[in-house]
Amino acid sequence: MSTDISDPGHGHSPAAWTAVIVMLAAVTIGTVAFWFAQVWLVWASVALIGVGALLGWILSKAGWGVRGPKYVTKSH
């Protein structure tokens, strides 16, 4: 077992959290829209999932990813 705490792990970054929150909101909206038979909103939420993934990638490239220069890990 490694005791190196300088490794922040996989996906613990503002870029990853932002992407996950946007996609989780999209799935929630899509589920409710499906329940109420709002087809256009279901498809809009599918598109929002893609937007969340794209947003995470953009933020990662902008330096907010795990190894990005703008991301500073917390000391344990």
Biopython code that builds the backbone (N, CA, C, O; Angstrom):
import numpy as np
from Bio.PDB.StructureBuilder import StructureBuilder

atoms = [
    (1, "MET", "N", (0.836, -1.176, 0.000)),
    (1, "MET", "CA", (0.000, 0.000, 0.000)),
    (1, "MET", "C", (0.884, 1.244, 0.000)),
    (1, "MET", "O", (1.830, 1.343, 0.782)),
    (2, "SER", "N", (0.577, 2.166, -0.859)),
    (2, "SER", "CA", (1.360, 3.387, -0.985)),
    (2, "SER", "C", (0.928, 4.407, 0.064)),
    (2, "SER", "O", (-0.263, 4.567, 0.331)),
    (3, "THR", "N", (1.893, 5.087, 0.651)),
    (3, "THR", "CA", (1.597, 6.128, 1.633)),
    (3, "THR", "C", (1.921, 7.511, 1.090)),
    (3, "THR", "O", (1.992, 8.478, 1.848)),
    (4, "ASP", "N", (2.117, 7.608, -0.215)),
    (4, "ASP", "CA", (2.434, 8.885, -0.841)),
    (4, "ASP", "C", (1.170, 9.731, -0.917)),
    (4, "ASP", "O", (0.281, 9.440, -1.717)),
    (5, "ILE", "N", (1.078, 10.778, -0.093)),
    (5, "ILE", "CA", (-0.121, 11.609, -0.079)),
    (5, "ILE", "C", (-0.032, 12.782, -1.050)),
    (5, "ILE", "O", (-0.969, 13.575, -1.144)),
    (6, "SER", "N", (1.072, 12.903, -1.769)),
    (6, "SER", "CA", (1.175, 13.987, -2.733)),
    (6, "SER", "C", (0.372, 13.695, -3.992)),
    (6, "SER", "O", (0.086, 14.612, -4.761)),
    (7, "ASP", "N", (0.002, 12.432, -4.219)),
    (7, "ASP", "CA", (-0.817, 12.064, -5.369)),
    (7, "ASP", "C", (-2.275, 12.377, -5.041)),
    (7, "ASP", "O", (-2.840, 11.751, -4.144)),
    (8, "PRO", "N", (-2.899, 13.322, -5.738)),
    (8, "PRO", "CA", (-4.263, 13.705, -5.390)),
    (8, "PRO", "C", (-5.316, 12.678, -5.784)),
    (8, "PRO", "O", (-6.486, 12.847, -5.438)),
    (9, "GLY", "N", (-4.946, 11.637, -6.484)),
    (9, "GLY", "CA", (-5.921, 10.634, -6.884)),
    (9, "GLY", "C", (-6.483, 10.915, -8.261)),
    (9, "GLY", "O", (-6.000, 11.782, -8.989)),
    (10, "HIS", "N", (-7.495, 10.174, -8.594)),
    (10, "HIS", "CA", (-8.085, 10.279, -9.917)),
    (10, "HIS", "C", (-9.363, 11.106, -9.867)),
    (10, "HIS", "O", (-10.327, 10.722, -9.204)),
    (11, "GLY", "N", (-9.375, 12.218, -10.554)),
    (11, "GLY", "CA", (-10.599, 12.985, -10.706)),
    (11, "GLY", "C", (-10.967, 13.922, -9.579)),
    (11, "GLY", "O", (-12.065, 14.479, -9.584)),
    (12, "HIS", "N", (-10.090, 14.115, -8.620)),
    (12, "HIS", "CA", (-10.404, 15.022, -7.520)),
    (12, "HIS", "C", (-9.924, 16.420, -7.878)),
    (12, "HIS", "O", (-8.942, 16.917, -7.326)),
    (13, "SER", "N", (-10.634, 17.048, -8.816)),
    (13, "SER", "CA", (-10.242, 18.374, -9.279)),
    (13, "SER", "C", (-11.500, 19.193, -9.552)),
    (13, "SER", "O", (-12.585, 18.632, -9.701)),
    (14, "PRO", "N", (-11.363, 20.503, -9.619)),
    (14, "PRO", "CA", (-12.524, 21.332, -9.957)),
    (14, "PRO", "C", (-13.120, 20.973, -11.324)),
    (14, "PRO", "O", (-14.338, 21.029, -11.497)),
    (15, "ALA", "N", (-12.290, 20.612, -12.279)),
    (15, "ALA", "CA", (-12.791, 20.233, -13.598)),
    (15, "ALA", "C", (-13.663, 18.986, -13.514)),
    (15, "ALA", "O", (-14.742, 18.936, -14.104)),
    (16, "ALA", "N", (-13.201, 17.992, -12.788)),
    (16, "ALA", "CA", (-13.957, 16.743, -12.658)),
    (16, "ALA", "C", (-15.246, 16.953, -11.868)),
    (16, "ALA", "O", (-16.301, 16.451, -12.257)),
    (17, "TRP", "N", (-15.168, 17.680, -10.780)),
    (17, "TRP", "CA", (-16.365, 17.905, -9.980)),
    (17, "TRP", "C", (-17.415, 18.704, -10.752)),
    (17, "TRP", "O", (-18.607, 18.407, -10.668)),
    (18, "THR", "N", (-16.980, 19.709, -11.498)),
    (18, "THR", "CA", (-17.914, 20.499, -12.293)),
    (18, "THR", "C", (-18.603, 19.631, -13.332)),
    (18, "THR", "O", (-19.820, 19.706, -13.503)),
    (19, "ALA", "N", (-17.823, 18.804, -14.030)),
    (19, "ALA", "CA", (-18.395, 17.929, -15.049)),
    (19, "ALA", "C", (-19.402, 16.960, -14.432)),
    (19, "ALA", "O", (-20.482, 16.754, -14.986)),
    (20, "VAL", "N", (-19.059, 16.374, -13.306)),
    (20, "VAL", "CA", (-19.943, 15.397, -12.666)),
    (20, "VAL", "C", (-21.224, 16.063, -12.174)),
    (20, "VAL", "O", (-22.305, 15.495, -12.327)),
    (21, "ILE", "N", (-21.127, 17.233, -11.597)),
    (21, "ILE", "CA", (-22.320, 17.919, -11.092)),
    (21, "ILE", "C", (-23.259, 18.294, -12.231)),
    (21, "ILE", "O", (-24.471, 18.114, -12.115)),
    (22, "VAL", "N", (-22.715, 18.815, -13.332)),
    (22, "VAL", "CA", (-23.550, 19.174, -14.485)),
    (22, "VAL", "C", (-24.215, 17.930, -15.067)),
    (22, "VAL", "O", (-25.403, 17.955, -15.390)),
    (23, "MET", "N", (-23.458, 16.846, -15.201)),
    (23, "MET", "CA", (-24.037, 15.628, -15.768)),
    (23, "MET", "C", (-25.045, 14.987, -14.817)),
    (23, "MET", "O", (-26.042, 14.424, -15.270)),
    (24, "LEU", "N", (-24.809, 15.062, -13.526)),
    (24, "LEU", "CA", (-25.765, 14.531, -12.558)),
    (24, "LEU", "C", (-27.074, 15.322, -12.592)),
    (24, "LEU", "O", (-28.157, 14.742, -12.511)),
    (25, "ALA", "N", (-26.971, 16.631, -12.710)),
    (25, "ALA", "CA", (-28.175, 17.463, -12.848)),
    (25, "ALA", "C", (-28.921, 17.117, -14.136)),
    (25, "ALA", "O", (-30.151, 17.075, -14.151)),
    (26, "ALA", "N", (-28.179, 16.871, -15.212)),
    (26, "ALA", "CA", (-28.811, 16.511, -16.483)),
    (26, "ALA", "C", (-29.557, 15.187, -16.386)),
    (26, "ALA", "O", (-30.659, 15.058, -16.920)),
    (27, "VAL", "N", (-28.975, 14.213, -15.717)),
    (27, "VAL", "CA", (-29.643, 12.916, -15.545)),
    (27, "VAL", "C", (-30.891, 13.077, -14.683)),
    (27, "VAL", "O", (-31.921, 12.462, -14.961)),
    (28, "THR", "N", (-30.806, 13.890, -13.651)),
    (28, "THR", "CA", (-31.965, 14.124, -12.790)),
    (28, "THR", "C", (-33.090, 14.806, -13.566)),
    (28, "THR", "O", (-34.247, 14.397, -13.472)),
    (29, "ILE", "N", (-32.755, 15.833, -14.324)),
    (29, "ILE", "CA", (-33.753, 16.530, -15.138)),
    (29, "ILE", "C", (-34.343, 15.580, -16.177)),
    (29, "ILE", "O", (-35.554, 15.571, -16.399)),
    (30, "GLY", "N", (-33.496, 14.791, -16.806)),
    (30, "GLY", "CA", (-33.972, 13.850, -17.809)),
    (30, "GLY", "C", (-34.888, 12.795, -17.229)),
    (30, "GLY", "O", (-35.856, 12.396, -17.875)),
    (31, "THR", "N", (-34.604, 12.342, -16.035)),
    (31, "THR", "CA", (-35.456, 11.342, -15.381)),
    (31, "THR", "C", (-36.830, 11.919, -15.058)),
    (31, "THR", "O", (-37.851, 11.279, -15.309)),
    (32, "VAL", "N", (-36.853, 13.117, -14.508)),
    (32, "VAL", "CA", (-38.130, 13.762, -14.202)),
    (32, "VAL", "C", (-38.896, 14.053, -15.486)),
    (32, "VAL", "O", (-40.111, 13.861, -15.541)),
    (33, "ALA", "N", (-38.202, 14.511, -16.509)),
    (33, "ALA", "CA", (-38.853, 14.795, -17.796)),
    (33, "ALA", "C", (-39.414, 13.519, -18.411)),
    (33, "ALA", "O", (-40.501, 13.540, -18.989)),
    (34, "PHE", "N", (-38.698, 12.421, -18.297)),
    (34, "PHE", "CA", (-39.189, 11.139, -18.798)),
    (34, "PHE", "C", (-40.449, 10.719, -18.046)),
    (34, "PHE", "O", (-41.396, 10.215, -18.649)),
    (35, "TRP", "N", (-40.457, 10.924, -16.744)),
    (35, "TRP", "CA", (-41.597, 10.566, -15.918)),
    (35, "TRP", "C", (-42.847, 11.350, -16.352)),
    (35, "TRP", "O", (-43.949, 10.803, -16.378)),
    (36, "PHE", "N", (-42.665, 12.639, -16.693)),
    (36, "PHE", "CA", (-43.790, 13.477, -17.117)),
    (36, "PHE", "C", (-43.992, 13.496, -18.630)),
    (36, "PHE", "O", (-44.767, 14.303, -19.142)),
    (37, "ALA", "N", (-43.300, 12.614, -19.344)),
    (37, "ALA", "CA", (-43.449, 12.447, -20.804)),
    (37, "ALA", "C", (-43.158, 13.732, -21.577)),
    (37, "ALA", "O", (-43.862, 14.072, -22.527)),
    (38, "GLN", "N", (-42.121, 14.429, -21.158)),
    (38, "GLN", "CA", (-41.681, 15.636, -21.861)),
    (38, "GLN", "C", (-40.479, 15.268, -22.744)),
    (38, "GLN", "O", (-39.325, 15.399, -22.334)),
    (39, "VAL", "N", (-40.775, 14.811, -23.946)),
    (39, "VAL", "CA", (-39.743, 14.255, -24.815)),
    (39, "VAL", "C", (-38.665, 15.284, -25.146)),
    (39, "VAL", "O", (-37.479, 14.951, -25.151)),
    (40, "TRP", "N", (-39.051, 16.506, -25.419)),
    (40, "TRP", "CA", (-38.065, 17.529, -25.783)),
    (40, "TRP", "C", (-37.092, 17.782, -24.637)),
    (40, "TRP", "O", (-35.910, 18.036, -24.868)),
    (41, "LEU", "N", (-37.588, 17.714, -23.398)),
    (41, "LEU", "CA", (-36.723, 17.955, -22.241)),
    (41, "LEU", "C", (-35.802, 16.767, -21.976)),
    (41, "LEU", "O", (-34.682, 16.940, -21.496)),
    (42, "VAL", "N", (-36.276, 15.561, -22.290)),
    (42, "VAL", "CA", (-35.405, 14.390, -22.179)),
    (42, "VAL", "C", (-34.218, 14.547, -23.127)),
    (42, "VAL", "O", (-33.073, 14.318, -22.737)),
    (43, "TRP", "N", (-34.491, 14.935, -24.368)),
    (43, "TRP", "CA", (-33.402, 15.104, -25.332)),
    (43, "TRP", "C", (-32.506, 16.293, -24.982)),
    (43, "TRP", "O", (-31.301, 16.259, -25.233)),
    (44, "ALA", "N", (-33.090, 17.335, -24.407)),
    (44, "ALA", "CA", (-32.275, 18.475, -23.960)),
    (44, "ALA", "C", (-31.334, 18.045, -22.831)),
    (44, "ALA", "O", (-30.195, 18.505, -22.762)),
    (45, "SER", "N", (-31.808, 17.170, -21.956)),
    (45, "SER", "CA", (-30.939, 16.697, -20.869)),
    (45, "SER", "C", (-29.842, 15.778, -21.401)),
    (45, "SER", "O", (-28.737, 15.750, -20.858)),
    (46, "VAL", "N", (-30.141, 15.029, -22.456)),
    (46, "VAL", "CA", (-29.092, 14.220, -23.093)),
    (46, "VAL", "C", (-28.004, 15.139, -23.651)),
    (46, "VAL", "O", (-26.813, 14.854, -23.518)),
    (47, "ALA", "N", (-28.418, 16.233, -24.271)),
    (47, "ALA", "CA", (-27.448, 17.205, -24.782)),
    (47, "ALA", "C", (-26.654, 17.837, -23.641)),
    (47, "ALA", "O", (-25.465, 18.117, -23.790)),
    (48, "LEU", "N", (-27.314, 18.061, -22.499)),
    (48, "LEU", "CA", (-26.637, 18.655, -21.344)),
    (48, "LEU", "C", (-25.572, 17.718, -20.772)),
    (48, "LEU", "O", (-24.572, 18.179, -20.221)),
    (49, "ILE", "N", (-25.780, 16.416, -20.898)),
    (49, "ILE", "CA", (-24.742, 15.470, -20.480)),
    (49, "ILE", "C", (-23.486, 15.674, -21.321)),
    (49, "ILE", "O", (-22.371, 15.661, -20.799)),
    (50, "GLY", "N", (-23.671, 15.859, -22.615)),
    (50, "GLY", "CA", (-22.533, 16.147, -23.491)),
    (50, "GLY", "C", (-21.866, 17.468, -23.152)),
    (50, "GLY", "O", (-20.642, 17.588, -23.214)),
    (51, "VAL", "N", (-22.667, 18.454, -22.797)),
    (51, "VAL", "CA", (-22.117, 19.755, -22.391)),
    (51, "VAL", "C", (-21.278, 19.604, -21.123)),
    (51, "VAL", "O", (-20.218, 20.218, -21.001)),
    (52, "GLY", "N", (-21.748, 18.795, -20.189)),
    (52, "GLY", "CA", (-20.988, 18.569, -18.957)),
    (52, "GLY", "C", (-19.648, 17.918, -19.221)),
    (52, "GLY", "O", (-18.633, 18.307, -18.642)),
    (53, "ALA", "N", (-19.645, 16.917, -20.103)),
    (53, "ALA", "CA", (-18.380, 16.265, -20.455)),
    (53, "ALA", "C", (-17.438, 17.240, -21.154)),
    (53, "ALA", "O", (-16.240, 17.265, -20.873)),
    (54, "LEU", "N", (-17.980, 18.033, -22.054)),
    (54, "LEU", "CA", (-17.169, 19.034, -22.759)),
    (54, "LEU", "C", (-16.643, 20.089, -21.795)),
    (54, "LEU", "O", (-15.496, 20.520, -21.915)),
    (55, "LEU", "N", (-17.457, 20.501, -20.854)),
    (55, "LEU", "CA", (-17.040, 21.490, -19.864)),
    (55, "LEU", "C", (-15.895, 20.964, -19.002)),
    (55, "LEU", "O", (-14.950, 21.696, -18.707)),
    (56, "GLY", "N", (-15.980, 19.699, -18.600)),
    (56, "GLY", "CA", (-14.886, 19.102, -17.832)),
    (56, "GLY", "C", (-13.594, 19.061, -18.618)),
    (56, "GLY", "O", (-12.524, 19.339, -18.078)),
    (57, "TRP", "N", (-13.690, 18.714, -19.894)),
    (57, "TRP", "CA", (-12.498, 18.666, -20.752)),
    (57, "TRP", "C", (-11.905, 20.062, -20.919)),
    (57, "TRP", "O", (-10.688, 20.234, -20.842)),
    (58, "ILE", "N", (-12.757, 21.054, -21.146)),
    (58, "ILE", "CA", (-12.282, 22.435, -21.328)),
    (58, "ILE", "C", (-11.607, 22.940, -20.051)),
    (58, "ILE", "O", (-10.536, 23.544, -20.117)),
    (59, "LEU", "N", (-12.219, 22.701, -18.902)),
    (59, "LEU", "CA", (-11.614, 23.136, -17.645)),
    (59, "LEU", "C", (-10.297, 22.414, -17.372)),
    (59, "LEU", "O", (-9.362, 23.002, -16.829)),
    (60, "SER", "N", (-10.228, 21.143, -17.750)),
    (60, "SER", "CA", (-8.977, 20.404, -17.586)),
    (60, "SER", "C", (-7.876, 21.001, -18.453)),
    (60, "SER", "O", (-6.741, 21.158, -18.002)),
    (61, "LYS", "N", (-8.209, 21.330, -19.687)),
    (61, "LYS", "CA", (-7.225, 21.947, -20.588)),
    (61, "LYS", "C", (-6.852, 23.358, -20.139)),
    (61, "LYS", "O", (-5.763, 23.843, -20.447)),
    (62, "ALA", "N", (-7.754, 24.014, -19.413)),
    (62, "ALA", "CA", (-7.486, 25.362, -18.919)),
    (62, "ALA", "C", (-6.651, 25.362, -17.643)),
    (62, "ALA", "O", (-6.315, 26.423, -17.117)),
    (63, "GLY", "N", (-6.313, 24.159, -17.141)),
    (63, "GLY", "CA", (-5.434, 24.089, -15.983)),
    (63, "GLY", "C", (-6.102, 23.690, -14.686)),
    (63, "GLY", "O", (-5.444, 23.655, -13.646)),
    (64, "TRP", "N", (-7.390, 23.387, -14.717)),
    (64, "TRP", "CA", (-8.108, 23.036, -13.495)),
    (64, "TRP", "C", (-8.236, 21.534, -13.297)),
    (64, "TRP", "O", (-8.988, 21.091, -12.428)),
    (65, "GLY", "N", (-7.517, 20.744, -14.085)),
    (65, "GLY", "CA", (-7.507, 19.292, -13.924)),
    (65, "GLY", "C", (-6.562, 18.868, -12.813)),
    (65, "GLY", "O", (-5.954, 19.711, -12.154)),
    (66, "VAL", "N", (-6.435, 17.566, -12.605)),
    (66, "VAL", "CA", (-5.615, 17.034, -11.512)),
    (66, "VAL", "C", (-4.167, 17.491, -11.616)),
    (66, "VAL", "O", (-3.575, 17.868, -10.604)),
    (67, "ARG", "N", (-3.600, 17.469, -12.770)),
    (67, "ARG", "CA", (-2.195, 17.865, -12.941)),
    (67, "ARG", "C", (-2.043, 19.285, -13.486)),
    (67, "ARG", "O", (-0.955, 19.669, -13.915)),
    (68, "GLY", "N", (-3.115, 20.061, -13.472)),
    (68, "GLY", "CA", (-3.080, 21.416, -14.014)),
    (68, "GLY", "C", (-2.378, 22.395, -13.097)),
    (68, "GLY", "O", (-2.300, 22.176, -11.889)),
    (69, "PRO", "N", (-1.867, 23.477, -13.669)),
    (69, "PRO", "CA", (-1.131, 24.457, -12.863)),
    (69, "PRO", "C", (-2.019, 25.279, -11.921)),
    (69, "PRO", "O", (-1.514, 25.850, -10.955)),
    (70, "LYS", "N", (-3.315, 25.350, -12.180)),
    (70, "LYS", "CA", (-4.198, 26.148, -11.327)),
    (70, "LYS", "C", (-4.770, 25.343, -10.165)),
    (70, "LYS", "O", (-5.376, 25.911, -9.256)),
    (71, "TYR", "N", (-4.583, 24.026, -10.189)),
    (71, "TYR", "CA", (-5.138, 23.160, -9.155)),
    (71, "TYR", "C", (-4.089, 22.896, -8.095)),
    (71, "TYR", "O", (-2.985, 22.450, -8.405)),
    (72, "VAL", "N", (-4.433, 23.171, -6.837)),
    (72, "VAL", "CA", (-3.530, 22.945, -5.717)),
    (72, "VAL", "C", (-4.203, 21.922, -4.801)),
    (72, "VAL", "O", (-5.341, 22.115, -4.375)),
    (73, "THR", "N", (-3.494, 20.839, -4.505)),
    (73, "THR", "CA", (-4.065, 19.814, -3.639)),
    (73, "THR", "C", (-4.058, 20.283, -2.189)),
    (73, "THR", "O", (-3.234, 21.103, -1.783)),
    (74, "LYS", "N", (-4.997, 19.741, -1.426)),
    (74, "LYS", "CA", (-5.036, 20.038, 0.007)),
    (74, "LYS", "C", (-3.980, 19.204, 0.717)),
    (74, "LYS", "O", (-3.715, 18.064, 0.336)),
    (75, "SER", "N", (-3.393, 19.769, 1.732)),
    (75, "SER", "CA", (-2.460, 18.975, 2.537)),
    (75, "SER", "C", (-3.281, 18.176, 3.551)),
    (75, "SER", "O", (-4.276, 18.670, 4.081)),
    (76, "HIS", "N", (-2.860, 16.953, 3.812)),
    (76, "HIS", "CA", (-3.610, 16.074, 4.709)),
    (76, "HIS", "C", (-3.065, 16.158, 6.097)),
    (76, "HIS", "O", (-3.567, 15.488, 6.999)),
]
sb = StructureBuilder()
sb.init_structure("model")
sb.init_model(0)
sb.init_chain("A")
sb.init_seg("    ")
for serial, (resi, resn, name, xyz) in enumerate(atoms, 1):
    if name == "N":
        sb.init_residue(resn, " ", resi, " ")
    sb.init_atom(name, np.array(xyz, "f"), 0.0, 1.0, " ", f" {name:<3s}", serial, name[0])
structure = sb.get_structure()
